[in-house]
Amino acid sequence: MTQLAPAPTDLALAWPEHAPDQFAELFAQALQAEKAIVWLQDPALPPGCLRPVGKCGLTLLETTHLDLSEPSLAHQAQQEKRIQLLWTRDLQQLGSTETTLMKAHGLDTLLCLPFRLPDGTPGMLHAATTQPFIPDIHHIVEAAQVAQALTIGLHRARQKDETTRTAQRLQQIVDRSPDMIITRHGLNIVSVNPACHDILGYHPEEMVGHDLREFMHPDDIERNLHTNQSRILQGMSVRDYRNRYLHRDGHVVHLSWSVFHEGEGHIISIARDITDRVKNEEVLRESEQRFKVIADSVPILIWMSDLSKDRIFFNKTWLEFTGESVEESLGYGWTKFVHPEDVQRYIDIYTEHFEAQKEFQIEYRLRRFDGEYRWILATGVPRFSTSGEFSGFIGGCIEMHDRKLIQEALQESRHALEESEARFKAVTDSVPILIWMSDLSKDRVFFNRTWLEFTGSSPQDSQGHGWTQFVHPEDVQRYIDIYTEHFEAQKEFQIEYRLRRHDGEYRWILANGVPRFSPGGEFVGFIGGCIEMHDRRVAQEALRQNEAQLRELMEVQKRFVADAAHEIRTPLAAIQGNLDILIRYPHIDNKDKLEIIGDVQRESSRLGRLVHDMLQLARGDSGLSFKEDEVRLDQVLLDAWRETERINRNHHMVLTDLPRVWIYGDRDRLKQLALILLENATKYTPKGGTIQLSLKTNSQSAEFRVSDSGIGISETDLPRVFERFYRVDKARHRGQDPGGTGLGLPIAKWIVDQHHGDIWMESKLGEGTHAVVRLPLSEDNSTS
């Protein structure tokens, strides 16, 4: 190497453009090496992955990196407790990158010295010689000095880069800020960011060097600036003080300032344009004042709460009604005027609807100024800000003693109309009542906002006789007849009818109409009000229907209990009578005993079947659910047929071809249905008679028939065969009583009903019977 590099410390402090390469050269010189590399952790790579940042005497690929996690000389140096120089000629001790570099350049000895920046970033110095080399203490000290100076230089360079980036980011923030940022010395403007053009219409160069007062509203200079300027120069920060500036085009701009003193008269001022906010605050103040005037003029007790649920406003009507001051009612103080029996119920309903942000309505008792509790109808609705944020509740209360609500509201409305049309409209639009007014021609000439919002119509849609389009067609003529009759008689009327709401639903309404008279006593038309009573009307109707259904169910239950008691008593009486004979006459002959025991056995079996069938029907009445599976109906019928055929050898059994049929249902219940019908056929068909089972299908249903040539059923009995405990007259049986319970066919009908099918009987007395069942097919069905 022909040119000596600068001293390590000087190089670290100066840190020229290629300083890492120069440090690699210094490291090589310190160890008498031909090659050297400076490695440093790459932030884009995993921890322990170093990339070359400086080199001497060799060329590296951009992808070359040193992995400290693999066994290598660098890894060994990094693991040492103290920072020290390591060297080796043994390639077995080197990592993949170290081996590649040694072989590629024909090097003999590799020397390695780790270093670490103050922020913990790891680094590594490599040097390599072409001849065998063992460093002495002088070489080691010189190499350590190079590494120490390199650490200082890299750390200073990083700090400098970070400071530059931070300054650039801060400048970008200032330039992009929507707030106007001004630096000034005293009142002289030194710098302004671009936002000044958006806020005041001036470019920065038009403001720099000028006195801040040149841009201020003249009325605010003495009132605002001098007081705050004194505080600022005393070293105090001033936040959110407001004043007015003049825009380049002359209009007033309201600004909110935060000002900080940096010392020696240097001041940073940050201003935000709050012109829209100031205007909105003014509009809000005017709106609140108008609201208070309107609220105090209506005959409704109005209150308002904030987000804490506390009441923050009561109108004059409330205060006059309770006879208390605002201070006594604020917060939860209003609850002391509510009847003790109603307080907790009101609070629970209010809290529940407040948290759900839903409208509520409640009737409760409120103590009037004279100490009397009066029934009140209260409505509360959620309040929302202009941006849609929930702000609390607002509510109104009207007295409803003796159903005087409508009459009092109409009376107040009539007086308001005589005093001022504007006040009348304000009152009627603020009450939760649908109010209308008609003239001498019977035409409706006025509807309040509540009516229009309820119907979703315009005044033009409802005026004249247009309002009738919103009345239910079944109620229109009745309403017109009552209205006309009382209009001509100039008498008050009341009617309940259905009115179509804006969403198309008809709601039950209670309407009152009273005649209007001029101050001179002349009849001038009618005025009316309507309140919704739909929920109460619907609830009353539902209650009547439920009562009728309950009475019907009770009658059915009574008949079932009576019939069951009668049917159970008959076999029990027979059993008891026969057992009494055996006890009373113990020495009767065996033939008579066997006959008595046989009677007891038959009656016991009949009683068992009766109880089993009653349990089946009881489960059905309690809503027993069926299994829903895809079932082969033809296979179910075949199983029931074979089971019946095995135990019945006295009839001619005929089975037609059964096509393959799939239905949805409960296989066990369907088999029970088939067995009931087959058992009935065998019971009421004499020996030698014919019993036939057939099955056919169409595109939607399957129909099977159980036909017999038995005794048949008369036209009188046929309609009642599915009634519980109904049995055909025993006088029509031939021979022994078949012993039915009268519950088989009701159970069969229950099973069919649960499968959404139909069952009926076709029969003539003496000609046999056909039991027919039709069931819906499953969607995936094939027949063969």
TIFI-800073 format. One record per residue (C-alpha): x negated, y, z; residue in one letter. Coordinates in steps of 0.05 Angstrom, whole numbers, plus 5000, padded with zeros to 4 digits. Layout:
N
XYZa/...
END
This chain:
784
500050005000m/496750644976t/501151175010q/502051225085l/509151315111a/510651875162p/510351735236a/516451335262p/518951875310t/518452425257d/522151975207l/527651825258a/528752575271l/528452785198a/532252175171w/531452305097p/535751965044e/531851305040h/529751285113a/531450535123p/526850345065d/521350755096q/522350425163f/521749745128a/515149985100e/512750215168l/514649545199f/510849185144a/504649635156q/504949505231a/504548755219l/499948765158q/505648455117a/507248525043e/514848465051k/519848735102a/527448805110i/531849215157v/538448845173w/544649165208l/551548905226q/556549035170d/563349285199p/566948955141a/563948265158l/565147815218p/561047955281p/553947685273g/553847785197c/548348295180l/547048615112r/540448925088p/540149685095v/532749785080g/527349365045k/520049395025c/516748984970g/522648564948l/529348594911t/535748314942l/542548144915l/548448574939e/551647944968t/545547765010t/547047745085h/543947465149l/548447015192d/546147035264l/550946465282s/546845935244e/540245655271p/534646105247s/528746515271l/533247125275a/538346725316h/532846515364q/530347235371a/537447475384q/538246965440q/531947175478e/533347525544k/528248065527r/527048395460i/520648095433q/517147945367l/517647225342l/513846915283w/513146235250t/510345875190r/515045275198d/520645305147l/524644805191q/525745375242q/528645845189l/535845955168g/538445905097s/537446645080t/530446655111e/528446015075t/530946275008t/526946925015l/520546575037m/520746074979k/522846584927a/516847034941h/511646514960g/510946765031l/507146425088d/508946735156t/515647045177l/515947545234l/522547755267c/524148325317l/531448445340p/534249125360f/541049395383r/544250085376l/547150435437p/554250255415d/552349515415g/551449425340t/546148875329p/540348955280g/534348555258m/527348705228l/524048185184h/516748215158a/513147675117a/505947555096t/503047165039t/497346905083q/497546585151p/498047135204f/498347165280i/499647865308p/495648135367d/498148605421i/496449215380h/500848965322h/506548795370i/506449485404v/506349845338e/512149415311a/516149555375a/515050305366q/517750255295v/523849875320a/525150385375q/524650975327a/529150605277l/534450505332t/534251255348i/534651455275g/540450985259l/544351225320h/543351965303r/545351845230a/551651495253r/553452055301q/552252565246k/556752185197d/562252115250e/561852855266t/562453025193t/568452565184r/571752835246t/570953555221a/573853355154q/579753015186r/581053615231l/580754085171q/585653625133q/590353645193i/590054405196v/591054475120d/596953985119r/600254225183s/607254515173p/605754985230d/602055645218m/595155625252i/591456285260i/584656425290t/583457145310r/578757595349h/583158025392g/588858205344l/584458175281n/586057555239i/579857135223v/583056525188s/589956265169v/591955575144n/596155475080p/602655405120a/602856175127c/605056215055h/610855725068d/613056095131i/611556835116l/610456845041g/603257095046y/597156745019h/591556655071p/587057165037e/592657685043e/592657615119m/585257515137v/582058155163g/588858475179h/591758655247d/596858145271l/601758705287r/602358875213e/606658255203f/610758305267m/617958545273h/617159265300p/622059145358d/617858565385d/610958895387i/611659245454e/616758765485r/612858125471n/605758175446l/602358635498h/604758225557t/602457565528n/595957865500q/593958065570s/595157365597r/591357055539i/585257495549l/585257295623q/584056575599g/591156315608m/594555895555s/601456135533v/606355625505r/612955685469d/613756435471y/618256695416r/618157315373n/620157545304r/615857665242y/617657965175l/617257525113h/613957815051r/620957905020d/623358275082g/627757755118h/626657595191v/622956955211v/623456695283h/616956375308l/615155975370s/607856075391w/602755675431s/596356085443v/589655875471f/583656325489h/576756035471e/572756585505g/569557235483e/576057465452g/576756875404h/583956625403i/587456045369i/594856145355s/599655605330i/606555825306a/612555405287r/618355675245d/624555615289i/629056065247t/634055505233d/633955295306r/635356015329v/641056065280k/643855405303n/643255615376e/647156245360e/652455845323v/652655355381l/653655925431r/659256215389e/662355525381s/662055395456e/665256065469q/670755915418r/671655225448f/672455515518k/677556015494v/681555475457i/680754975514a/683255475565d/689355655522s/692154955512v/696854615562p/692354015568i/687453835623l/680753805585i/674153555612w/667253395583m/661452955607s/654152895590d/649652285579l/649252155654s/656952045656k/657452665701d/663153155685r/660053825664i/666254215642f/673554305662f/678254785627n/682655295663k/688754835657t/685254295697w/682854775751l/689855085757e/693054395760f/688454135816t/687854815850g/680254715858e/674055065833s/669354835779v/663854685830e/668454205868e/670153815805s/663253755772l/659353105772g/663952585804y/667453095848g/673653025804w/674852325832t/677352605898k/683652855862f/685152155834v/689851715875h/685751235919p/689050635887e/687150865817d/679951115828v/676050465818q/680250245759r/679150915724y/671650895738i/671050175712d/674750335647i/670950985638y/664150655650t/665650065604e/667950505545h/662451015558f/657050485551e/660450215488a/661550925461q/668850755448k/675251155457e/679450975518f/686351135545q/688851055616i/694951235658e/693351445729y/695751895785r/692552585795l/693653035856r/696753705838r/695054345875f/701254255918d/698953575942g/703753155899e/700752595857y/703152625785r/702552085732w/697652295678i/696152005609l/688652105596a/684851995532t/677252015526g/673252005461v/665651985450p/662052635430r/656552635378f/651553175358s/651053435287t/645452935275s/649952365298g/646952245366e/651552055424f/652252645472s/657452425523g/665052425525f/670652935518i/677652795544g/684553075552g/690052925602c/697553065595i/702852965648e/707752415632m/712652455690h/719752235670d/717552175597r/717152935594k/710752915553l/713753065485i/718853575508q/713653975547e/708653965490a/714054195441l/716454735488q/709354995496e/708354955421s/714755355408r/712555905456h/705655915424a/708855985355l/712956585377e/706756925407e/701756775351s/701556305291e/694056225300a/694656035374r/700255555357f/695855195306k/690055165355a/694554855408v/697954345362t/691354135331d/688254005399s/693653545428v/693852795414p/701052845388i/703552825316l/707453485310i/711953715253w/716754285241m/722654365193s/726654965168d/734155065156l/733954635093s/731654035134k/725054035096d/718753935136r/714554565132v/708854425180f/704653835204f/698953905254n/692053625243r/693453015286t/699052815239w/694752925177l/688952535206e/693451965228f/696751895159t/690452085120g/694552575079s/694353315060s/699653815081p/702253825009q/703253065011d/707553105073s/711553745063q/718853745043g/721053015043h/714052755025g/713052515096w/718151955084t/713051585040q/709051425103f/715251135140v/716350385135h/721450235079p/725949865129e/726050475175d/726751055126v/734251075117q/735650975192r/730851545209y/733952015156i/741051855181d/739351995254i/735352625235y/740952895192t/746452755243e/742753105300h/740253665255f/747353855235e/749553805308a/743354195331q/741953665384k/735553345408e/734252635383f/729352065397q/727651475352i/722650905348e/720150755278y/713950505240r/709151005209l/703550815160r/696650995187r/690951235142h/688150525138d/694850255111g/697249935176e/704250095200y/704350305274r/710350385320w/711751105337i/716251435389l/718852085359a/722752665392n/725853235355g/728853865386v/732454455353p/728655115345r/731755785358f/729456495344s/728556995400p/735557235381g/738456535393g/739356355319e/738155635298f/732055615252v/730654865244g/727454305284f/720654175316i/718453475334g/712853065362g/710852335357c/706451905401i/703951215383e/707050635422m/704950075376h/700949655425d/706549675477r/711849495425r/707648925397v/706148665467a/713548665484q/715348295421e/709747785433a/712247685504l/719347545479r/716747035429q/712446705482n/718246655529e/722546325475a/717045825458q/715945675532l/723445545543r/723545085482e/717444695508l/720544635577m/727044365546e/723043855506v/719143665568q/725543585609k/728743145555r/722342725551f/722042625627v/729442455630a/728941955572d/722641655600a/725841565669a/731841235636h/727640765593e/723040565650i/728840455698r/732139925653t/726339415651p/724739555724l/732039405743a/731738755704a/725138545737i/727638735806q/734338365796g/731037715773n/725937735830l/731537855880d/734937215855i/728436815864l/727637085935i/734936995954r/735636285923y/728835945931p/731635245918h/734735355849i/732634845797d/726234935756n/729935065691k/733335675721d/726835905753k/723235865686l/728736255652e/728436795706i/720836825702i/721336875626g/726037465633d/721237805681v/715437675634q/719037975574r/721338585613e/714238685641s/711338655570s/716539145547r/714839605605l/707439555589g/708739735516r/713140305538l/707740595584v/702440505530h/706640865478d/708341425527m/700841525541l/699641565466q/704742115458l/702342485520a/695342505491r/698142775426g/702043305463d/695743515500s/692143645434g/688142995428l/683443095369s/682342565315f/675742345284k/674642635215e/671342115170d/671941905098e/676141265101v/678040725051r/685640735059l/686540095018d/681739725064q/685239985127v/692039745100l/689139075081l/686338975151d/693039145183a/696638685133w/692138085148r/692838195223e/700538205217t/700537605170e/696537175219r/701637245275i/707837255232n/709436595197r/717036675193n/717537175135h/715737195062h/709837675061m/708438024994v/702138454983l/701538834917t/694939054887d/691839594930l/687840104889p/681440384920r/683241034955v/679041504998w/682141985048i/679542395107y/682042155174g/681441715235d/680840975215r/683440695281d/689541155281r/691140995208l/690840255223k/695440365284q/700340725237l/700440135188a/701239625245l/707140025274i/710840025207l/709339285193l/711339095265e/717939475257n/719239105191a/718138425223t/722438595284k/728538795244y/728038285187t/731237595199p/727036965190k/725736805117g/726537525097g/721437905053t/716438435076i/712338805024q/706539295026l/704739734966s/700040314952l/699840824895k/696241484882t/696642114841n/691642694832s/692942984902q/695742444948s/696341714965a/703041394982e/704040715014f/710740365029r/712639825078v/719139505051s/723438965084d/729938605069s/732238675141g/738438945174i/737339655150g/739140315184i/745740675180s/746441385153e/748341605224t/741841325254d/737041485197l/735942235214p/734142055286r/729341475279v/723241925294f/726342185360e/722941935423r/726541335457f/731741315402y/733740605385r/739040355337v/745340085368d/743939385397k/750639145371a/747639155301r/741938675320h/742637955301r/740437485355g/735537695408q/733838425422d/727238555385p/724838935448g/722439595418g/720740195462t/723640725418g/716741055413l/713540695355g/716141135299l/714941785339p/707641555348i/707341405273a/709942095256k/704842415304w/699142045269i/701642255200v/702442985222d/695342995248q/693042765178h/697143325145h/701742815112g/709142645108d/713242045131i/720441865118w/725141265118m/729541025061e/734840525082s/741940265075k/745439835126l/744839105108g/740039225049e/733339325083g/728739925096t/722940275062h/718040655107a/714241155063v/707741515081v/704342045037r/697242275055l/692642785020p/686542504983l/679342694998s/675743134948e/670942584924d/675842034904n/675541464856s/680840934843t/680140244812s/
END
